[in-house]
Amino acid sequence: MTTSDAGLLADLNPLPSGLDARLRDHLTFLIEVDKLKTILRQSPLAAAQRRENDAEHSWHLALMVMVLAEYADEPIDVGHTIKLVVVHDLVEIYAGDTPIYDTEAGVSQQEREEAAADQLFGILPEDSGRALRALWDEFEARTTPEARFAKAMDRFQPLLLNWMAKGGTWRTPGVTAEAVRGRKAVIGEASKTLWETARHLIDEGERRGWARG
């Protein structure tokens, strides 16, 4: 079991003695990942004047997989894809969110997230940690249809929120409509239909002045 420098959440109110050791590790992990609810992203909510957190983002992606799976260019296992999107941002508990247009932070992103994955999944019993780590690695590698679609949802979801915010993070200083298209192009690896839709939203946002030309 690996702990963060600040210790585990479960240490604040230790679980009672007498629990099965394996179950204790599972519960300790589940308590620790409650921290995901505190990791703020840059995307604004459509329904409230605040930014979304990582847990809300992951839930939204899971629902999007269920609703939009029919638009995948390749057949996907919906249940497996949902597992990928639920797990994919857990490492941000320790690594923090890396804004998509922050190129400086992006330089160290992989290194920070790899270390965070080792730390977080190390809380679990070895076999459980290995299984979740494999899901995270699959999402990052994008070598399966499910991972490509999961990544597409990860890029499409904030686009919808930015559309509802009339620009949102598209208005970040230095960000252009062309930069937005470049960062969202990965959607096209999984769904031509959703990529065409994404481009239409970006193009229209640029026309309305929500993104710089």
VOSE-245715 format. One record per atom (N, C-alpha, C): y, z, x; atom name. Coordinates in pm, 1 decimal. Last residue first. Layout:
<recs>
v w u name
Y Z X CA $
...
</recs>
This chain:
<recs>
v w u name
3367.5 -3434.6 -1053.4 N $
3310.2 -3564.4 -1020.7 CA $
3299.6 -3585.0 -870.2 C $
3278.0 -3106.2 -1155.4 N $
3365.3 -3196.1 -1081.3 CA $
3293.3 -3326.2 -1046.8 C $
3214.9 -3014.4 -1490.3 N $
3162.7 -3028.0 -1353.5 CA $
3249.6 -3132.4 -1280.9 C $
3355.3 -3024.6 -1717.0 N $
3289.4 -2898.3 -1688.1 CA $
3229.6 -2897.8 -1548.9 C $
3469.1 -3257.9 -1813.1 N $
3542.8 -3181.0 -1713.8 CA $
3481.8 -3047.3 -1679.5 C $
3327.0 -3423.3 -1972.2 N $
3411.8 -3325.1 -2040.5 CA $
3490.4 -3237.3 -1941.7 C $
3179.8 -3561.8 -1785.3 N $
3277.9 -3633.7 -1866.6 CA $
3375.0 -3539.8 -1934.0 C $
3011.4 -3358.2 -1696.2 N $
3110.6 -3416.0 -1604.0 CA $
3219.6 -3487.3 -1682.5 C $
2859.0 -3324.9 -1925.8 N $
2939.1 -3214.4 -1874.8 CA $
3046.7 -3262.9 -1779.3 C $
2734.1 -3570.2 -1933.3 N $
2828.0 -3537.0 -2039.7 CA $
2916.8 -3419.6 -1998.6 C $
2576.4 -3547.6 -1704.3 N $
2673.8 -3657.1 -1715.8 CA $
2779.4 -3624.1 -1820.4 C $
2417.4 -3328.5 -1777.8 N $
2507.5 -3320.1 -1661.6 CA $
2616.6 -3427.0 -1669.8 C $
2280.6 -3434.2 -1999.1 N $
2363.9 -3314.3 -2013.5 CA $
2463.8 -3302.1 -1898.5 C $
2147.9 -3649.6 -1876.0 N $
2241.6 -3674.7 -1985.8 CA $
2335.5 -3555.8 -2005.2 C $
1985.6 -3516.1 -1695.5 N $
2092.3 -3603.5 -1645.1 CA $
2195.2 -3632.3 -1753.6 C $
1814.8 -3388.6 -1880.2 N $
1898.3 -3310.4 -1788.8 CA $
2014.0 -3393.7 -1737.0 C $
1689.7 -3610.1 -1996.1 N $
1771.0 -3519.9 -2077.9 CA $
1865.8 -3438.3 -1991.1 C $
1552.4 -3709.0 -1777.2 N $
1651.3 -3794.1 -1843.6 CA $
1744.6 -3709.4 -1928.9 C $
1388.2 -3487.4 -1737.9 N $
1484.5 -3524.1 -1635.0 CA $
1591.4 -3616.4 -1692.8 C $
1231.3 -3489.2 -1966.2 N $
1322.6 -3376.7 -1945.4 CA $
1424.9 -3406.4 -1836.7 C $
1095.9 -3737.5 -1924.2 N $
1175.8 -3713.3 -2044.5 CA $
1276.7 -3601.3 -2023.1 C $
955.5 -3701.5 -1687.4 N $
1060.7 -3803.9 -1693.7 CA $
1152.4 -3778.6 -1811.5 C $
848.2 -3418.3 -1538.4 N $
872.6 -3475.1 -1671.0 CA $
987.3 -3575.6 -1667.1 C $
802.3 -3352.1 -1272.6 N $
709.6 -3303.2 -1374.7 CA $
726.5 -3370.9 -1509.5 C $
995.4 -3451.8 -1113.9 N $
860.4 -3450.3 -1058.2 CA $
757.2 -3410.6 -1162.0 C $
1234.7 -3409.3 -1245.3 N $
1171.6 -3539.8 -1258.0 CA $
1032.5 -3547.6 -1197.9 C $
1315.6 -3165.7 -1152.1 N $
1264.7 -3173.5 -1289.3 CA $
1186.2 -3303.6 -1308.5 C $
1434.6 -3213.8 -912.5 N $
1295.1 -3171.0 -909.5 CA $
1233.3 -3172.4 -1049.4 C $
1703.3 -3251.9 -961.5 N $
1617.0 -3369.9 -956.5 CA $
1469.2 -3334.5 -956.3 C $
1883.6 -3048.4 -944.8 N $
1800.2 -3053.4 -1064.6 CA $
1697.3 -3166.5 -1061.1 C $
2025.4 -3090.8 -716.9 N $
1947.4 -2967.7 -725.0 CA $
1852.0 -2967.4 -844.5 C $
2149.3 -3335.6 -778.2 N $
2059.7 -3325.0 -665.0 CA $
1969.8 -3203.2 -673.5 C $
2313.5 -3268.9 -994.3 N $
2203.8 -3365.1 -1012.6 CA $
2101.8 -3352.6 -900.3 C $
2488.7 -3096.9 -858.3 N $
2405.3 -3045.4 -967.5 CA $
2287.2 -3139.1 -989.6 C $
2612.0 -3279.5 -689.4 N $
2533.1 -3169.8 -632.2 CA $
2440.6 -3109.6 -736.7 C $
2744.6 -3432.2 -878.8 N $
2640.5 -3495.3 -798.0 CA $
2551.9 -3389.7 -732.0 C $
2929.6 -3251.4 -971.6 N $
2826.1 -3299.1 -1063.2 CA $
2711.6 -3362.9 -986.2 C $
2981.1 -3003.1 -713.0 N $
3013.8 -3125.7 -784.9 CA $
2900.6 -3162.2 -880.2 C $
3115.0 -2707.8 -582.6 N $
3000.7 -2770.7 -649.2 CA $
3049.2 -2891.7 -729.0 C $
3345.4 -2588.1 -490.2 N $
3272.2 -2675.4 -399.2 CA $
3154.6 -2746.9 -461.4 C $
3319.7 -2304.9 -696.6 N $
3399.3 -2381.3 -599.7 CA $
3310.8 -2461.7 -504.1 C $
3137.7 -2350.7 -997.6 N $
3144.7 -2281.8 -869.0 CA $
3225.5 -2365.5 -769.8 C $
3090.8 -2476.5 -1231.3 N $
3231.6 -2462.7 -1193.4 CA $
3249.3 -2385.8 -1061.0 C $
2827.4 -2452.4 -1279.2 N $
2873.5 -2585.1 -1234.4 CA $
3018.5 -2578.4 -1186.5 C $
2789.5 -2207.1 -1390.5 N $
2786.7 -2214.1 -1244.1 CA $
2821.2 -2352.5 -1191.0 C $
2962.5 -2308.8 -1674.0 N $
2898.1 -2196.7 -1606.7 CA $
2904.1 -2209.8 -1455.5 C $
2988.0 -2528.8 -1864.3 N $
2997.0 -2543.7 -1719.8 CA $
2927.9 -2432.6 -1644.5 C $
2974.9 -2417.7 -2120.0 N $
3071.1 -2523.9 -2088.5 CA $
3096.4 -2533.4 -1938.2 C $
2766.0 -2259.0 -2175.2 N $
2884.1 -2192.9 -2119.4 CA $
2993.8 -2292.4 -2082.7 C $
2572.4 -2438.1 -2247.3 N $
2627.7 -2353.3 -2351.9 CA $
2753.8 -2281.2 -2305.6 C $
2519.0 -2541.7 -1990.0 N $
2572.5 -2628.9 -2094.9 CA $
2639.4 -2544.7 -2203.9 C $
2408.4 -2318.2 -1872.4 N $
2537.4 -2368.5 -1823.3 CA $
2601.3 -2464.0 -1923.1 C $
2170.5 -2303.1 -2017.4 N $
2266.9 -2194.3 -2026.1 CA $
2404.9 -2239.0 -1978.2 C $
2049.1 -2543.2 -1938.4 N $
2080.9 -2521.3 -2079.2 CA $
2185.2 -2410.8 -2095.8 C $
2021.3 -2488.7 -1666.4 N $
2102.5 -2602.4 -1708.0 CA $
2143.6 -2586.7 -1855.1 C $
1840.6 -2280.4 -1657.4 N $
1982.1 -2250.4 -1632.8 CA $
2074.4 -2365.9 -1668.5 C $
1605.3 -2444.7 -1734.5 N $
1655.4 -2332.8 -1814.3 CA $
1801.4 -2297.8 -1784.7 C $
1544.2 -2631.9 -1536.9 N $
1598.0 -2678.9 -1665.3 CA $
1662.0 -2565.0 -1744.4 C $
1438.1 -2496.8 -1321.1 N $
1564.2 -2569.3 -1302.2 CA $
1627.5 -2610.7 -1434.8 C $
1211.2 -2387.6 -1429.0 N $
1300.5 -2300.3 -1353.2 CA $
1436.1 -2366.1 -1329.9 C $
1082.5 -2611.7 -1524.6 N $
1138.4 -2517.3 -1621.4 CA $
1240.2 -2425.3 -1553.4 C $
1004.1 -2719.8 -1278.0 N $
1094.3 -2795.3 -1365.3 CA $
1159.6 -2703.2 -1467.7 C $
823.6 -2527.6 -1195.0 N $
948.7 -2544.3 -1120.3 CA $
1051.0 -2620.7 -1203.7 C $
622.6 -2575.3 -1384.6 N $
687.0 -2443.4 -1376.8 CA $
820.6 -2453.4 -1304.7 C $
549.5 -2833.3 -1314.1 N $
613.6 -2810.6 -1444.0 CA $
683.7 -2675.4 -1447.1 C $
441.2 -2783.6 -1062.5 N $
554.4 -2876.5 -1075.4 CA $
626.5 -2855.5 -1208.6 C $
233.6 -2611.4 -1128.7 N $
344.1 -2562.7 -1045.5 CA $
465.4 -2654.2 -1055.0 C $
70.7 -2782.9 -1280.1 N $
125.5 -2661.3 -1340.3 CA $
244.4 -2608.9 -1260.5 C $
-4.3 -2980.1 -1097.2 N $
78.4 -3016.5 -1213.6 CA $
144.2 -2894.4 -1276.0 C $
39.5 -2856.7 -758.0 N $
-40.9 -2871.9 -879.0 CA $
51.0 -2913.9 -994.5 C $
214.1 -2813.1 -554.6 N $
111.4 -2914.2 -530.9 CA $
19.6 -2934.7 -651.5 C $
424.5 -2626.6 -511.5 N $
438.0 -2735.3 -609.3 CA $
336.0 -2848.1 -586.6 C $
464.1 -2401.0 -351.7 N $
412.8 -2523.3 -289.8 CA $
428.0 -2646.0 -379.9 C $
551.9 -2197.9 -524.3 N $
638.3 -2241.7 -415.1 CA $
594.9 -2376.5 -358.9 C $
329.1 -2167.7 -693.7 N $
459.5 -2206.7 -748.3 CA $
548.3 -2264.1 -638.3 C $
140.7 -2082.8 -504.5 N $
121.0 -2208.9 -577.1 CA $
253.0 -2259.1 -635.2 C $
243.6 -1835.4 -428.0 N $
233.1 -1942.8 -328.6 CA $
217.6 -2078.6 -396.7 C $
211.6 -1697.5 -671.5 N $
345.1 -1716.3 -613.9 CA $
345.1 -1831.6 -513.3 C $
-66.6 -1705.0 -694.6 N $
17.4 -1766.9 -797.5 CA $
156.7 -1795.8 -743.3 C $
-137.4 -1557.9 -468.9 N $
-180.4 -1697.5 -479.6 CA $
-99.3 -1771.6 -585.6 C $
-36.7 -1306.8 -535.9 N $
24.4 -1380.2 -424.8 CA $
-13.9 -1527.5 -429.3 C $
-216.9 -1239.6 -735.2 N $
-76.9 -1263.4 -771.0 CA $
-4.8 -1339.5 -660.9 C $
-450.9 -1221.3 -577.2 N $
-445.6 -1311.6 -691.8 CA $
-301.8 -1342.3 -731.6 C $
-388.3 -1023.1 -390.4 N $
-418.6 -1157.4 -343.0 CA $
-406.9 -1259.4 -457.0 C $
-363.1 -801.3 -556.8 N $
-247.7 -851.0 -483.2 CA $
-268.0 -993.0 -435.5 C $
-628.9 -778.3 -641.9 N $
-522.5 -804.1 -739.7 CA $
-397.9 -860.3 -671.6 C $
-756.4 -722.6 -398.1 N $
-794.1 -840.3 -475.4 CA $
-687.8 -877.1 -578.0 C $
-623.5 -480.9 -306.8 N $
-623.3 -605.7 -229.5 CA $
-654.7 -728.7 -313.8 C $
-407.6 -318.6 -542.9 N $
-536.6 -329.5 -475.4 CA $
-548.6 -469.8 -414.9 C $
-48.7 -348.9 -472.1 N $
-167.8 -361.9 -555.7 CA $
-296.3 -345.5 -475.4 C $
143.5 -360.1 -281.1 N $
132.0 -236.4 -358.5 CA $
-0.8 -233.5 -433.9 C $
156.6 -614.5 -183.0 N $
80.3 -517.7 -107.0 CA $
66.4 -383.0 -176.3 C $
338.5 -742.8 -332.2 N $
199.5 -760.8 -373.4 CA $
106.5 -668.6 -295.4 C $
569.5 -653.2 -185.1 N $
549.5 -623.2 -326.8 CA $
402.9 -633.2 -367.4 C $
537.3 -740.1 86.2 N $
568.2 -601.5 52.4 CA $
530.2 -567.9 -91.6 C $
491.4 -1013.7 70.2 N $
397.7 -927.6 142.7 CA $
413.6 -782.1 97.5 C $
724.7 -1086.4 -65.9 N $
593.6 -1107.1 -128.4 CA $
488.7 -1018.6 -61.8 C $
919.5 -1029.9 124.4 N $
919.1 -955.4 -1.5 CA $
785.0 -968.2 -72.0 C $
859.6 -1221.5 316.3 N $
848.1 -1079.8 350.5 CA $
840.9 -993.5 224.9 C $
918.7 -1448.4 164.0 N $
783.6 -1429.7 218.2 CA $
760.4 -1282.1 252.0 C $
1191.8 -1409.6 119.6 N $
1100.1 -1403.7 7.3 CA $
955.1 -1389.1 52.0 C $
1304.7 -1436.8 373.6 N $
1323.8 -1313.5 297.9 CA $
1220.0 -1299.8 187.2 C $
1223.9 -1700.0 439.1 N $
1182.7 -1587.7 522.6 CA $
1192.6 -1456.1 446.2 C $
1353.2 -1848.3 236.3 N $
1208.3 -1850.1 249.1 CA $
1157.6 -1730.2 328.0 C $
1634.1 -1786.5 282.5 N $
1564.2 -1754.4 158.2 CA $
1412.4 -1747.7 175.7 C $
1804.5 -1849.3 483.2 N $
1710.5 -1739.4 508.2 CA $
1621.6 -1709.0 388.0 C $
1945.4 -2061.2 368.2 N $
1885.7 -2076.9 501.3 CA $
1778.4 -1971.6 525.5 C $
2068.2 -1981.3 134.3 N $
1944.5 -2057.3 125.7 CA $
1873.4 -2072.9 258.5 C $
2308.0 -1876.1 204.9 N $
2200.2 -1782.2 171.3 CA $
2065.9 -1853.7 167.8 C $
2438.3 -2124.4 239.8 N $
2427.3 -2029.9 350.9 CA $
2313.1 -1931.4 326.4 C $
2438.6 -2247.7 -10.1 N $
2361.0 -2308.0 98.6 CA $
2341.9 -2212.6 215.9 C $
2433.4 -2172.5 -316.2 N $
2473.5 -2097.3 -196.7 CA $
2389.6 -2145.8 -79.0 C $
2340.9 -2279.9 -547.7 N $
2442.1 -2357.8 -475.5 CA $
2494.5 -2284.8 -351.6 C $
2159.2 -2093.3 -645.1 N $
2112.2 -2227.8 -614.4 CA $
2211.9 -2308.4 -532.4 C $
2154.5 -1765.0 -512.7 N $
2218.1 -1864.5 -598.1 CA $
2185.9 -2006.5 -551.7 C $
1888.8 -1567.4 -487.6 N $
1962.3 -1660.2 -401.8 CA $
2023.8 -1767.8 -490.8 C $
1837.8 -1225.2 -556.1 N $
1853.1 -1360.5 -607.9 CA $
1932.8 -1444.9 -509.1 C $
1625.8 -1023.1 -341.4 N $
1750.0 -1054.6 -411.1 CA $
1750.3 -1197.9 -461.4 C $
1396.3 -928.5 -225.5 N $
1470.3 -1032.7 -153.0 CA $
1605.9 -1061.6 -214.4 C $
1292.0 -740.5 -402.4 N $
1324.7 -699.4 -266.7 CA $
1411.6 -801.1 -193.5 C $
1291.0 -880.9 -639.9 N $
1308.5 -736.0 -645.8 CA $
1350.2 -683.4 -508.8 C $
1214.2 -1133.3 -586.1 N $
1358.0 -1108.0 -580.4 CA $
1389.6 -959.2 -599.0 C $
946.1 -1153.5 -635.8 N $
986.2 -1121.6 -497.9 CA $
1134.8 -1090.7 -487.8 C $
931.1 -1240.1 -899.1 N $
908.3 -1099.2 -869.6 CA $
956.1 -1061.1 -730.4 C $
953.4 -1504.8 -973.8 N $
1074.9 -1436.2 -928.0 CA $
1054.2 -1289.5 -893.7 C $
689.0 -1587.1 -1050.5 N $
764.3 -1658.2 -945.4 CA $
886.7 -1583.8 -892.1 C $
537.6 -1476.4 -1256.5 N $
527.1 -1417.8 -1123.0 CA $
634.5 -1467.7 -1027.3 C $
595.0 -1631.4 -1477.9 N $
611.4 -1485.7 -1488.4 CA $
615.3 -1421.4 -1349.8 C $
528.6 -1885.5 -1394.9 N $
670.8 -1855.4 -1416.7 CA $
695.3 -1705.7 -1430.8 C $
245.6 -1860.7 -1366.7 N $
329.9 -1899.2 -1253.4 CA $
475.1 -1859.2 -1275.0 C $
160.9 -1799.4 -1626.7 N $
139.7 -1702.7 -1518.8 CA $
232.1 -1732.9 -1400.4 C $
225.2 -2043.2 -1748.6 N $
298.5 -1922.3 -1786.7 CA $
281.6 -1814.6 -1681.1 C $
31.0 -2201.7 -1632.0 N $
171.6 -2228.2 -1601.3 CA $
258.2 -2108.8 -1638.4 C $
-197.6 -2099.9 -1751.3 N $
-180.4 -2085.1 -1607.2 CA $
-34.5 -2105.7 -1567.4 C $
-149.4 -2174.9 -2018.4 N $
-164.9 -2034.2 -1981.9 CA $
-143.3 -2011.7 -1833.0 C $
-141.9 -2456.2 -2000.9 N $
-22.8 -2381.3 -2041.0 CA $
-32.4 -2235.0 -1998.9 C $
-236.0 -2679.8 -1780.9 N $
-293.0 -2560.1 -1841.2 CA $
-174.9 -2468.4 -1872.6 C $
-125.7 -3015.9 -1842.4 N $
-114.8 -2886.5 -1774.3 CA $
-189.6 -2780.2 -1853.7 C $
-122.1 -3364.1 -1777.0 N $
-176.2 -3251.7 -1855.3 CA $
-164.8 -3122.0 -1775.6 C $
195.5 -3494.1 -1671.6 N $
53.7 -3473.3 -1646.1 CA $
3.9 -3360.7 -1735.8 C $
448.6 -3484.0 -1774.5 N $
392.2 -3616.2 -1745.2 CA $
243.0 -3609.8 -1717.7 C $
535.4 -3275.1 -2045.7 N $
486.0 -3286.3 -1908.3 CA $
423.6 -3423.5 -1888.2 C $
597.8 -3238.9 -2306.9 N $
679.3 -3335.8 -2233.6 CA $
638.0 -3347.6 -2086.7 C $
445.8 -3034.6 -2407.2 N $
411.9 -3170.5 -2450.3 CA $
490.7 -3277.7 -2374.8 C $
570.0 -2801.3 -2319.5 N $
453.3 -2852.0 -2246.1 CA $
418.9 -2996.1 -2284.4 C $
775.8 -2671.7 -2448.1 N $
804.2 -2803.0 -2388.4 CA $
685.3 -2865.4 -2315.3 C $
681.6 -2424.3 -2541.0 N $
748.5 -2516.4 -2633.5 CA $
756.9 -2658.9 -2578.5 C $
565.0 -2296.0 -2319.2 N $
491.6 -2309.5 -2444.7 CA $
550.0 -2419.0 -2533.7 C $
777.3 -2306.4 -2135.5 N $
649.3 -2370.3 -2103.5 CA $
570.4 -2394.7 -2231.7 C $
963.6 -2148.1 -2270.7 N $
990.4 -2290.4 -2251.3 CA $
862.5 -2366.6 -2217.0 C $
846.8 -1896.7 -2245.0 N $
859.0 -1956.7 -2377.8 CA $
884.5 -2107.0 -2367.6 C $
873.6 -1865.6 -1968.2 N $
741.0 -1861.1 -2029.8 CA $
743.6 -1926.0 -2167.8 C $
1153.1 -1873.3 -1939.8 N $
1071.2 -1979.2 -1881.4 CA $
932.7 -1983.0 -1945.8 C $
1220.3 -1634.2 -2064.7 N $
1268.2 -1759.1 -2121.5 CA $
1185.7 -1876.8 -2068.6 C $
1103.8 -1447.6 -1888.9 N $
1059.3 -1457.0 -2028.9 CA $
1098.1 -1591.1 -2088.6 C $
1261.7 -1498.6 -1661.6 N $
1117.6 -1523.9 -1658.0 CA $
1059.2 -1534.8 -1798.5 C $
1517.4 -1417.2 -1754.2 N $
1494.1 -1554.1 -1707.3 CA $
1345.4 -1588.2 -1711.9 C $
1475.2 -1147.4 -1795.7 N $
1510.7 -1233.8 -1908.4 CA $
1484.2 -1379.5 -1874.9 C $
1427.2 -1073.0 -1531.5 N $
1322.5 -1053.0 -1631.7 CA $
1349.0 -1140.3 -1754.1 C $
1670.4 -1129.5 -1402.4 N $
1549.8 -1203.9 -1367.2 CA $
1439.2 -1189.4 -1471.1 C $
1945.6 -1144.1 -1638.6 N $
1870.9 -1084.8 -1528.6 CA $
1739.7 -1160.2 -1509.8 C $
2250.9 -1325.4 -1704.8 N $
2112.6 -1289.0 -1733.4 CA $
2049.8 -1219.0 -1613.0 C $
2584.8 -1200.8 -1746.9 N $
2486.1 -1280.1 -1675.5 CA $
2344.8 -1234.4 -1713.5 C $
2771.8 -1201.9 -2058.5 N $
2722.7 -1140.1 -1936.0 CA $
2622.9 -1233.9 -1869.8 C $
2839.5 -1225.2 -2345.6 N $
2930.1 -1246.4 -2233.4 CA $
2885.2 -1165.3 -2111.8 C $
2561.9 -1384.1 -2516.2 N $
2646.2 -1267.9 -2484.1 CA $
2730.4 -1299.1 -2361.8 C $
2404.8 -1609.3 -2550.5 N $
2426.2 -1522.9 -2666.6 CA $
2517.4 -1404.0 -2640.0 C $
2367.3 -1741.5 -2317.7 N $
2426.8 -1818.3 -2426.5 CA $
2470.5 -1725.9 -2539.9 C $
2450.4 -1582.9 -2005.1 N $
2373.1 -1591.0 -2128.2 CA $
2444.7 -1679.5 -2229.7 C $
2504.8 -1754.8 -1695.2 N $
2556.0 -1676.6 -1807.7 CA $
2461.3 -1689.3 -1927.0 C $
2346.7 -1727.8 -1377.4 N $
2356.6 -1796.9 -1506.6 CA $
2409.7 -1705.2 -1615.7 C $
2302.3 -1576.1 -1153.7 N $
2436.8 -1630.0 -1173.2 CA $
2455.8 -1687.9 -1312.8 C $
2118.7 -1267.8 -1211.1 N $
2129.9 -1406.6 -1170.2 CA $
2273.9 -1453.5 -1193.7 C $
2038.4 -936.7 -1116.9 N $
2123.5 -1029.3 -1190.7 CA $
2123.5 -1167.6 -1127.4 C $
1787.8 -721.9 -1149.5 N $
1830.4 -829.0 -1059.5 CA $
1909.0 -932.3 -1138.3 C $
1682.6 -540.6 -1324.2 N $
1812.9 -506.9 -1265.5 CA $
1867.2 -617.3 -1174.5 C $
1433.6 -618.0 -1397.4 N $
1534.6 -615.0 -1502.8 CA $
1674.5 -586.1 -1449.3 C $
1281.6 -568.0 -1177.6 N $
1320.8 -707.1 -1203.0 CA $
1432.0 -714.4 -1307.4 C $
1202.1 -306.8 -1178.8 N $
1326.0 -337.9 -1106.6 CA $
1373.4 -481.0 -1133.3 C $
955.5 -305.2 -1280.8 N $
1063.6 -282.4 -1377.4 CA $
1198.9 -310.4 -1313.1 C $
784.0 -313.9 -1071.6 N $
842.5 -442.0 -1112.7 CA $
939.9 -427.0 -1228.7 C $
700.5 -45.3 -1053.7 N $
791.0 -101.2 -953.2 CA $
858.2 -228.6 -1002.2 C $
520.4 -20.3 -1265.0 N $
644.7 56.9 -1267.5 CA $
745.9 -5.7 -1172.3 C $
322.0 -189.7 -1169.1 N $
388.0 -221.8 -1296.2 CA $
517.0 -142.1 -1314.4 C $
244.1 -50.9 -934.6 N $
302.6 -184.9 -927.2 CA $
380.4 -217.1 -1053.9 C $
138.3 178.0 -1051.5 N $
250.5 189.9 -958.0 CA $
321.6 55.8 -943.8 C $
-76.9 71.5 -1192.2 N $
35.6 129.4 -1266.3 CA $
158.4 143.9 -1178.0 C $
-238.1 -9.4 -975.1 N $
-192.1 -106.5 -1074.4 CA $
-70.0 -54.0 -1149.7 C $
-281.2 237.6 -849.7 N $
-208.8 131.5 -778.3 CA $
-157.3 25.7 -874.4 C $
-427.1 367.9 -1054.2 N $
-300.1 424.0 -1008.1 CA $
-217.6 316.5 -936.1 C $
-657.5 214.9 -1062.5 N $
-565.4 210.3 -1176.1 CA $
-429.0 265.0 -1136.2 C $
-764.4 298.2 -817.3 N $
-732.2 156.8 -840.3 CA $
-631.8 142.4 -954.9 C $
-801.7 574.6 -858.9 N $
-712.2 526.3 -752.7 CA $
-671.0 382.0 -773.9 C $
-782.4 731.9 -1173.5 N $
-858.4 642.8 -1086.4 CA $
-763.9 578.8 -985.8 C $
-606.1 1043.2 -1180.7 N $
-620.8 903.7 -1221.5 CA $
-709.4 829.4 -1122.9 C $
-568.2 1293.0 -1075.5 N $
-690.0 1271.4 -1152.1 CA $
-708.9 1129.6 -1200.0 C $
-219.0 1367.6 -1126.4 N $
-340.0 1362.9 -1045.8 CA $
-460.1 1338.5 -1136.5 C $
30.2 1155.4 -1279.1 N $
-49.3 1278.4 -1269.2 CA $
-174.3 1259.3 -1184.6 C $
279.0 983.9 -1085.8 N $
174.6 983.2 -1187.3 CA $
86.2 1106.1 -1170.2 C $
601.5 1112.0 -998.4 N $
464.8 1072.2 -963.6 CA $
367.4 1080.0 -1080.8 C $
885.0 1005.3 -1021.8 N $
813.0 1091.4 -1116.3 CA $
665.2 1059.0 -1101.4 C $
957.0 864.3 -798.8 N $
1059.3 946.4 -863.2 CA $
999.2 1042.7 -964.7 C $
752.3 702.1 -724.4 N $
770.4 825.5 -647.8 CA $
871.2 919.5 -713.0 C $
778.2 474.2 -873.4 N $
680.1 572.9 -918.3 CA $
693.0 704.9 -843.5 C $
953.9 324.7 -722.5 N $
1001.8 389.5 -844.0 CA $
906.8 499.7 -888.3 C $
919.7 381.7 -368.5 N $
877.2 320.1 -493.5 CA $
933.1 395.7 -613.6 C $
1169.8 354.3 -106.0 N $
1058.6 414.9 -176.7 CA $
1028.3 342.6 -306.6 C $
1354.3 217.9 35.0 N $
1407.1 313.1 -61.7 CA $
1295.3 386.3 -135.3 C $
1199.9 44.7 181.3 N $
1275.4 147.6 253.2 CA $
1324.7 257.2 159.3 C $
890.9 8.8 -2.3 N $
1022.0 -36.9 41.2 CA $
1092.2 78.0 112.3 C $
547.2 25.9 101.6 N $
662.4 74.8 27.4 CA $
789.9 15.0 82.4 C $
217.1 -90.0 55.2 N $
341.3 -99.8 131.0 CA $
456.3 -50.1 45.8 C $
-120.3 0.0 86.0 N $
0.0 0.0 0.0 CA $
124.2 0.0 88.7 C $
</recs>
